[in-house]
Amino acid sequence: MVKLPWSKGCEKQGGAIADRMAALRENLPRLITRITERAPRARVIVLGYPRPFSEVSVNGGDNLTLDDQRWLNGRARDLNELIRQTVAEADEHVAAVHGQGSVEFVDAYSAFSGHEAGSSDPYMNGLSLNLGALTAEPRSYHPTAKGQDALARLFVDQINKGPGRTLDQYA
């Protein structure tokens, strides 16, 4: 969801976001199950989403107020919690059936601290508009190349750290 300069506050998009979150809560477990069925020995690693705004100044939020930034960061927290819970449930299931793999969540919420949208060295793109179509460009509020690198480091760290439980590789 993107607030264009002439649009209302972000909070008005709450219903649409709630609908998408409900759909994700329904579809993500099925997706994880399909992956673990096809690759039963795999360590499935699922990244959360970084906080897009610093909530300190409006510079980083294009035309978003601090209240909008806080609200959107809250939705990112909600998204991460939904993903974390779904991943934990999936891993509990793998462990309960003595599966050989794992399903692991990587919390990326604070990965861009100091590098949020609009900072002097952003890891998150700000708003990019296609003025001809009056739409936001797909890269808006998504990670930059530096942001992708930061997320990749989190992913590699998780690989090295391990799932936090013993894997039943010899079952």
TORGU-98103 format. One line per field, with one value per atom (N, C-alpha, C): residue number from 1; residue in three letters; atom name; x negated, y, z negated. Coordinates in steps of 0.02 Angstrom, whole numbers, plus 50000, padded with zeros to 5 digits. Layout:
N
resi = (NUM_...)
resn = (ALA_...)
name = (CA_...)
c1 = (X_...)
c2 = (Y_...)
c3 = (Z_...)
***
This chain:
171
resi = (1_1_1_2_2_2_3_3_3_4_4_4_5_5_5_6_6_6_7_7_7_8_8_8_9_9_9_10_10_10_11_11_11_12_12_12_13_13_13_14_14_14_15_15_15_16_16_16_17_17_17_18_18_18_19_19_19_20_20_20_21_21_21_22_22_22_23_23_23_24_24_24_25_25_25_26_26_26_27_27_27_28_28_28_29_29_29_30_30_30_31_31_31_32_32_32_33_33_33_34_34_34_35_35_35_36_36_36_37_37_37_38_38_38_39_39_39_40_40_40_41_41_41_42_42_42_43_43_43_44_44_44_45_45_45_46_46_46_47_47_47_48_48_48_49_49_49_50_50_50_51_51_51_52_52_52_53_53_53_54_54_54_55_55_55_56_56_56_57_57_57_58_58_58_59_59_59_60_60_60_61_61_61_62_62_62_63_63_63_64_64_64_65_65_65_66_66_66_67_67_67_68_68_68_69_69_69_70_70_70_71_71_71_72_72_72_73_73_73_74_74_74_75_75_75_76_76_76_77_77_77_78_78_78_79_79_79_80_80_80_81_81_81_82_82_82_83_83_83_84_84_84_85_85_85_86_86_86_87_87_87_88_88_88_89_89_89_90_90_90_91_91_91_92_92_92_93_93_93_94_94_94_95_95_95_96_96_96_97_97_97_98_98_98_99_99_99_100_100_100_101_101_101_102_102_102_103_103_103_104_104_104_105_105_105_106_106_106_107_107_107_108_108_108_109_109_109_110_110_110_111_111_111_112_112_112_113_113_113_114_114_114_115_115_115_116_116_116_117_117_117_118_118_118_119_119_119_120_120_120_121_121_121_122_122_122_123_123_123_124_124_124_125_125_125_126_126_126_127_127_127_128_128_128_129_129_129_130_130_130_131_131_131_132_132_132_133_133_133_134_134_134_135_135_135_136_136_136_137_137_137_138_138_138_139_139_139_140_140_140_141_141_141_142_142_142_143_143_143_144_144_144_145_145_145_146_146_146_147_147_147_148_148_148_149_149_149_150_150_150_151_151_151_152_152_152_153_153_153_154_154_154_155_155_155_156_156_156_157_157_157_158_158_158_159_159_159_160_160_160_161_161_161_162_162_162_163_163_163_164_164_164_165_165_165_166_166_166_167_167_167_168_168_168_169_169_169_170_170_170_171_171_171)
resn = (MET_MET_MET_VAL_VAL_VAL_LYS_LYS_LYS_LEU_LEU_LEU_PRO_PRO_PRO_TRP_TRP_TRP_SER_SER_SER_LYS_LYS_LYS_GLY_GLY_GLY_CYS_CYS_CYS_GLU_GLU_GLU_LYS_LYS_LYS_GLN_GLN_GLN_GLY_GLY_GLY_GLY_GLY_GLY_ALA_ALA_ALA_ILE_ILE_ILE_ALA_ALA_ALA_ASP_ASP_ASP_ARG_ARG_ARG_MET_MET_MET_ALA_ALA_ALA_ALA_ALA_ALA_LEU_LEU_LEU_ARG_ARG_ARG_GLU_GLU_GLU_ASN_ASN_ASN_LEU_LEU_LEU_PRO_PRO_PRO_ARG_ARG_ARG_LEU_LEU_LEU_ILE_ILE_ILE_THR_THR_THR_ARG_ARG_ARG_ILE_ILE_ILE_THR_THR_THR_GLU_GLU_GLU_ARG_ARG_ARG_ALA_ALA_ALA_PRO_PRO_PRO_ARG_ARG_ARG_ALA_ALA_ALA_ARG_ARG_ARG_VAL_VAL_VAL_ILE_ILE_ILE_VAL_VAL_VAL_LEU_LEU_LEU_GLY_GLY_GLY_TYR_TYR_TYR_PRO_PRO_PRO_ARG_ARG_ARG_PRO_PRO_PRO_PHE_PHE_PHE_SER_SER_SER_GLU_GLU_GLU_VAL_VAL_VAL_SER_SER_SER_VAL_VAL_VAL_ASN_ASN_ASN_GLY_GLY_GLY_GLY_GLY_GLY_ASP_ASP_ASP_ASN_ASN_ASN_LEU_LEU_LEU_THR_THR_THR_LEU_LEU_LEU_ASP_ASP_ASP_ASP_ASP_ASP_GLN_GLN_GLN_ARG_ARG_ARG_TRP_TRP_TRP_LEU_LEU_LEU_ASN_ASN_ASN_GLY_GLY_GLY_ARG_ARG_ARG_ALA_ALA_ALA_ARG_ARG_ARG_ASP_ASP_ASP_LEU_LEU_LEU_ASN_ASN_ASN_GLU_GLU_GLU_LEU_LEU_LEU_ILE_ILE_ILE_ARG_ARG_ARG_GLN_GLN_GLN_THR_THR_THR_VAL_VAL_VAL_ALA_ALA_ALA_GLU_GLU_GLU_ALA_ALA_ALA_ASP_ASP_ASP_GLU_GLU_GLU_HIS_HIS_HIS_VAL_VAL_VAL_ALA_ALA_ALA_ALA_ALA_ALA_VAL_VAL_VAL_HIS_HIS_HIS_GLY_GLY_GLY_GLN_GLN_GLN_GLY_GLY_GLY_SER_SER_SER_VAL_VAL_VAL_GLU_GLU_GLU_PHE_PHE_PHE_VAL_VAL_VAL_ASP_ASP_ASP_ALA_ALA_ALA_TYR_TYR_TYR_SER_SER_SER_ALA_ALA_ALA_PHE_PHE_PHE_SER_SER_SER_GLY_GLY_GLY_HIS_HIS_HIS_GLU_GLU_GLU_ALA_ALA_ALA_GLY_GLY_GLY_SER_SER_SER_SER_SER_SER_ASP_ASP_ASP_PRO_PRO_PRO_TYR_TYR_TYR_MET_MET_MET_ASN_ASN_ASN_GLY_GLY_GLY_LEU_LEU_LEU_SER_SER_SER_LEU_LEU_LEU_ASN_ASN_ASN_LEU_LEU_LEU_GLY_GLY_GLY_ALA_ALA_ALA_LEU_LEU_LEU_THR_THR_THR_ALA_ALA_ALA_GLU_GLU_GLU_PRO_PRO_PRO_ARG_ARG_ARG_SER_SER_SER_TYR_TYR_TYR_HIS_HIS_HIS_PRO_PRO_PRO_THR_THR_THR_ALA_ALA_ALA_LYS_LYS_LYS_GLY_GLY_GLY_GLN_GLN_GLN_ASP_ASP_ASP_ALA_ALA_ALA_LEU_LEU_LEU_ALA_ALA_ALA_ARG_ARG_ARG_LEU_LEU_LEU_PHE_PHE_PHE_VAL_VAL_VAL_ASP_ASP_ASP_GLN_GLN_GLN_ILE_ILE_ILE_ASN_ASN_ASN_LYS_LYS_LYS_GLY_GLY_GLY_PRO_PRO_PRO_GLY_GLY_GLY_ARG_ARG_ARG_THR_THR_THR_LEU_LEU_LEU_ASP_ASP_ASP_GLN_GLN_GLN_TYR_TYR_TYR_ALA_ALA_ALA)
name = (N_CA_C_N_CA_C_N_CA_C_N_CA_C_N_CA_C_N_CA_C_N_CA_C_N_CA_C_N_CA_C_N_CA_C_N_CA_C_N_CA_C_N_CA_C_N_CA_C_N_CA_C_N_CA_C_N_CA_C_N_CA_C_N_CA_C_N_CA_C_N_CA_C_N_CA_C_N_CA_C_N_CA_C_N_CA_C_N_CA_C_N_CA_C_N_CA_C_N_CA_C_N_CA_C_N_CA_C_N_CA_C_N_CA_C_N_CA_C_N_CA_C_N_CA_C_N_CA_C_N_CA_C_N_CA_C_N_CA_C_N_CA_C_N_CA_C_N_CA_C_N_CA_C_N_CA_C_N_CA_C_N_CA_C_N_CA_C_N_CA_C_N_CA_C_N_CA_C_N_CA_C_N_CA_C_N_CA_C_N_CA_C_N_CA_C_N_CA_C_N_CA_C_N_CA_C_N_CA_C_N_CA_C_N_CA_C_N_CA_C_N_CA_C_N_CA_C_N_CA_C_N_CA_C_N_CA_C_N_CA_C_N_CA_C_N_CA_C_N_CA_C_N_CA_C_N_CA_C_N_CA_C_N_CA_C_N_CA_C_N_CA_C_N_CA_C_N_CA_C_N_CA_C_N_CA_C_N_CA_C_N_CA_C_N_CA_C_N_CA_C_N_CA_C_N_CA_C_N_CA_C_N_CA_C_N_CA_C_N_CA_C_N_CA_C_N_CA_C_N_CA_C_N_CA_C_N_CA_C_N_CA_C_N_CA_C_N_CA_C_N_CA_C_N_CA_C_N_CA_C_N_CA_C_N_CA_C_N_CA_C_N_CA_C_N_CA_C_N_CA_C_N_CA_C_N_CA_C_N_CA_C_N_CA_C_N_CA_C_N_CA_C_N_CA_C_N_CA_C_N_CA_C_N_CA_C_N_CA_C_N_CA_C_N_CA_C_N_CA_C_N_CA_C_N_CA_C_N_CA_C_N_CA_C_N_CA_C_N_CA_C_N_CA_C_N_CA_C_N_CA_C_N_CA_C_N_CA_C_N_CA_C_N_CA_C_N_CA_C_N_CA_C_N_CA_C_N_CA_C_N_CA_C_N_CA_C_N_CA_C_N_CA_C_N_CA_C_N_CA_C_N_CA_C_N_CA_C_N_CA_C_N_CA_C_N_CA_C_N_CA_C_N_CA_C_N_CA_C_N_CA_C_N_CA_C_N_CA_C_N_CA_C_N_CA_C_N_CA_C_N_CA_C_N_CA_C_N_CA_C_N_CA_C_N_CA_C_N_CA_C_N_CA_C_N_CA_C_N_CA_C_N_CA_C_N_CA_C)
c1 = (49958_50000_49955_49974_49934_49981_49960_49998_49970_50010_49989_50003_49969_49975_50047_50092_50160_50207_50181_50223_50231_50276_50290_50236_50242_50194_50192_50135_50124_50173_50195_50239_50303_50323_50383_50374_50313_50299_50300_50318_50316_50357_50416_50459_50427_50399_50366_50306_50268_50210_50232_50284_50310_50332_50363_50384_50323_50272_50211_50176_50176_50144_50183_50249_50290_50276_50269_50253_50184_50136_50069_50071_50109_50114_50142_50184_50213_50165_50131_50091_50020_49989_49920_49910_49953_49943_49945_49990_49994_49931_49904_49842_49785_49778_49725_49733_49793_49806_49784_49801_49781_49705_49671_49598_49569_49593_49564_49582_49638_49654_49607_49590_49547_49473_49455_49385_49385_49400_49409_49347_49288_49227_49202_49236_49214_49223_49179_49189_49223_49286_49324_49315_49287_49274_49318_49358_49406_49386_49372_49355_49417_49414_49465_49451_49487_49480_49452_49406_49376_49423_49409_49447_49428_49477_49462_49444_49469_49462_49430_49393_49359_49407_49461_49510_49481_49425_49393_49407_49410_49423_49466_49499_49540_49498_49434_49392_49391_49390_49385_49450_49504_49569_49602_49562_49589_49647_49707_49763_49800_49768_49799_49785_49835_49826_49792_49769_49739_49791_49853_49906_49915_49913_49918_49859_49799_49739_49745_49767_49775_49827_49882_49935_49909_49874_49847_49794_49752_49704_49741_49796_49837_49864_49883_49908_49851_49790_49732_49720_49728_49722_49776_49837_49892_49876_49851_49832_49779_49728_49674_49700_49746_49773_49813_49852_49890_49842_49790_49741_49706_49684_49650_49693_49756_49801_49812_49822_49833_49772_49713_49651_49642_49655_49648_49695_49757_49805_49781_49755_49730_49671_49625_49567_49588_49636_49661_49690_49724_49752_49695_49645_49588_49555_49544_49512_49557_49622_49669_49672_49663_49666_49595_49546_49476_49450_49471_49447_49372_49341_49269_49247_49293_49275_49299_49305_49329_49361_49399_49427_49407_49371_49340_49358_49372_49388_49328_49315_49262_49296_49289_49318_49275_49302_49266_49291_49336_49369_49319_49266_49218_49157_49158_49100_49079_49126_49111_49105_49098_49093_49039_49059_49013_49009_49042_49040_49111_49160_49229_49239_49297_49313_49301_49266_49253_49192_49158_49097_49041_48985_48929_48898_48907_48882_48937_48989_49048_49038_49066_49070_49140_49183_49252_49267_49293_49312_49369_49371_49428_49481_49525_49579_49551_49564_49548_49613_49629_49693_49685_49734_49743_49796_49775_49822_49871_49851_49896_49956_49944_49998_50025_49994_50012_50012_49959_49951_49881_49874_49808_49769_49704_49660_49653_49644_49638_49581_49528_49472_49487_49542_49559_49564_49528_49529_49509_49463_49433_49357_49322_49250_49209_49159_49109_49059_49009_48956_48921_48907_48877_48923_48987_49036_49038_49035_49033_48970_48914_48852_48861_48893_48905_48949_49000_49044_49007_48965_48925_48879_48851_48808_48848_48910_48953_48967_48978_48992_48931_48872_48811_48798_48809_48801_48847_48908_48955_48930_48904_48876_48821_48777_48722_48744_48795_48819_48856_48894_48933_49003_49044_49115_49133_49086_49102_49130_49130_49151_49111_49107_49073_49114_49081_49116_49113_49167_49173_49150_49088_49062_49055_49057_49046_49109_49166_49229_49247)
c2 = (49941_50000_50062_50111_50172_50231_50280_50342_50391_50407_50457_50526_50578_50644_50669_50648_50672_50623_50570_50519_50532_50495_50501_50465_50468_50436_50360_50332_50260_50217_50242_50202_50181_50219_50204_50140_50115_50054_49993_50002_49948_49887_49898_49842_49800_49833_49796_49758_49789_49755_49695_49703_49648_49589_49605_49552_49515_49552_49521_49479_49503_49466_49401_49404_49344_49293_49317_49272_49241_49281_49254_49202_49214_49167_49100_49103_49042_49008_49048_49020_49002_49039_49025_48955_48931_48863_48811_48821_48774_48775_48835_48841_48806_48819_48787_48711_48687_48614_48586_48620_48597_48594_48644_48645_48587_48579_48526_48456_48449_48384_48368_48418_48407_48403_48433_48433_48419_48357_48341_48349_48350_48358_48430_48474_48543_48584_48631_48684_48741_48751_48804_48866_48918_48980_49035_49065_49117_49182_49233_49299_49340_49377_49426_49489_49542_49604_49659_49699_49753_49812_49848_49909_49961_49989_50035_50106_50128_50198_50205_50259_50270_50298_50330_50362_50423_50449_50506_50570_50566_50626_50608_50658_50647_50643_50660_50658_50589_50538_50470_50442_50477_50449_50483_50519_50555_50599_50583_50625_50593_50545_50512_50549_50558_50589_50540_50564_50519_50468_50490_50443_50388_50407_50358_50309_50336_50294_50244_50268_50224_50171_50191_50144_50091_50111_50064_50018_50045_50003_49952_49972_49926_49869_49885_49832_49785_49812_49769_49723_49749_49707_49652_49670_49622_49567_49588_49541_49493_49520_49478_49429_49451_49406_49350_49366_49315_49264_49288_49242_49201_49234_49199_49143_49158_49107_49049_49065_49014_48969_48999_48961_48917_48944_48906_48846_48856_48801_48747_48769_48722_48682_48716_48681_48633_48654_48609_48545_48553_48494_48450_48479_48440_48402_48435_48403_48348_48360_48312_48246_48250_48190_48163_48189_48169_48180_48236_48254_48269_48266_48274_48346_48389_48458_48505_48568_48618_48675_48716_48778_48832_48882_48932_49003_49044_49115_49158_49206_49255_49323_49353_49418_49472_49505_49557_49627_49632_49696_49753_49740_49793_49794_49754_49747_49813_49858_49921_49980_49968_50022_50072_50135_50187_50192_50146_50145_50140_50166_50163_50208_50204_50246_50320_50354_50425_50441_50392_50406_50426_50447_50467_50408_50348_50287_50234_50242_50199_50128_50080_50011_49996_50047_50041_50098_50082_50134_50175_50238_50280_50272_50320_50319_50339_50298_50313_50310_50365_50369_50363_50331_50333_50386_50447_50503_50496_50464_50455_50411_50362_50316_50333_50382_50400_50339_50299_50240_50239_50201_50191_50139_50151_50102_50042_49982_49922_49925_49963_49966_50009_50046_50089_50048_50072_50042_49968_49951_49885_49895_49843_49849_49869_49911_49928_49871_49878_49827_49818_49874_49869_49835_49847_49813_49739_49720_49649_49616_49652_49626_49615_49663_49657_49597_49587_49529_49464_49464_49404_49386_49436_49423_49389_49413_49381_49308_49296_49229_49183_49207_49168_49157_49208_49200_49145_49142_49089_49021_49016_48952_48929_48975_48959_48944_48981_48973_48907_48888_48826_48839_48786_48793_48802_48795_48803_48740_48686_48621_48568_48510_48454_48430_48422_48395_48319_48288_48216_48188_48201_48183_48108_48069_47997_47956_47989_47955_47907)
c3 = (50000_50000_50000_50039_50044_50039_50000_49994_50044_50094_50143_50114_50139_50109_50101_50143_50140_50105_50077_50046_49971_49941_49870_49829_49763_49718_49728_49710_49720_49681_49623_49581_49618_49668_49707_49747_49754_49791_49745_49682_49633_49653_49681_49700_49755_49805_49859_49834_49789_49760_49718_49679_49639_49683_49740_49786_49814_49832_49859_49806_49745_49691_49678_49680_49671_49726_49788_49843_49834_49811_49799_49744_49691_49635_49659_49710_49738_49787_49828_49883_49863_49817_49799_49770_49725_49701_49757_49805_49861_49903_49914_49952_49916_49852_49814_49814_49808_49811_49879_49932_49999_50005_49977_49981_49940_49879_49836_49861_49895_49925_49983_50022_50080_50060_50004_49981_49906_49886_49815_49772_49801_49761_49761_49795_49803_49739_49731_49682_49720_49709_49741_49698_49728_49691_49720_49676_49697_49664_49705_49679_49664_49610_49596_49639_49626_49665_49621_49648_49609_49597_49543_49527_49581_49616_49670_49648_49591_49571_49502_49494_49430_49377_49398_49354_49318_49343_49311_49349_49415_49454_49514_49542_49601_49665_49662_49722_49753_49713_49738_49764_49753_49771_49829_49870_49926_49901_49919_49896_49836_49803_49747_49682_49642_49577_49530_49473_49424_49400_49393_49373_49426_49490_49544_49540_49530_49526_49468_49412_49353_49367_49399_49415_49463_49515_49564_49533_49489_49453_49410_49381_49342_49385_49447_49492_49511_49518_49531_49471_49410_49350_49351_49369_49373_49425_49482_49535_49509_49477_49450_49398_49356_49305_49337_49388_49424_49454_49487_49518_49464_49409_49355_49327_49313_49286_49334_49397_49447_49454_49455_49460_49398_49338_49277_49277_49299_49303_49352_49409_49459_49432_49397_49370_49314_49273_49221_49252_49308_49343_49369_49400_49426_49369_49313_49255_49226_49223_49193_49232_49298_49339_49351_49313_49319_49390_49420_49486_49484_49541_49544_49558_49574_49589_49534_49552_49505_49544_49508_49536_49486_49510_49467_49487_49438_49449_49434_49477_49465_49457_49399_49385_49417_49467_49503_49486_49436_49422_49409_49373_49356_49402_49455_49499_49533_49541_49576_49528_49464_49415_49436_49442_49464_49540_49574_49648_49678_49642_49665_49725_49755_49813_49796_49841_49832_49790_49762_49723_49771_49745_49788_49824_49799_49830_49827_49867_49860_49886_49848_49871_49896_49893_49913_49961_50020_50068_50039_50058_50043_50097_50100_50150_50218_50268_50338_50377_50410_50446_50521_50552_50624_50633_50648_50651_50708_50762_50818_50799_50759_50738_50669_50635_50566_50521_50527_50485_50455_50403_50373_50413_50419_50451_50405_50432_50390_50339_50352_50305_50244_50245_50188_50124_50073_50006_50006_50050_50051_50044_50023_50010_50072_50059_50110_50114_50157_50162_50095_50060_49994_49944_49951_49908_49922_49986_50003_49974_49975_49945_49870_49836_49764_49749_49790_49780_49794_49844_49860_49802_49769_49710_49655_49644_49594_49612_49675_49699_49687_49706_49697_49622_49582_49509_49483_49508_49486_49508_49568_49590_49543_49525_49480_49409_49386_49317_49308_49357_49352_49328_49328_49314_49240_49196_49125_49094_49131_49104_49142_49114_49147_49205_49262_49320_49318_49338_49337_49406_49423_49489_49501_49449_49457_49443_49447_49434_49490)
***
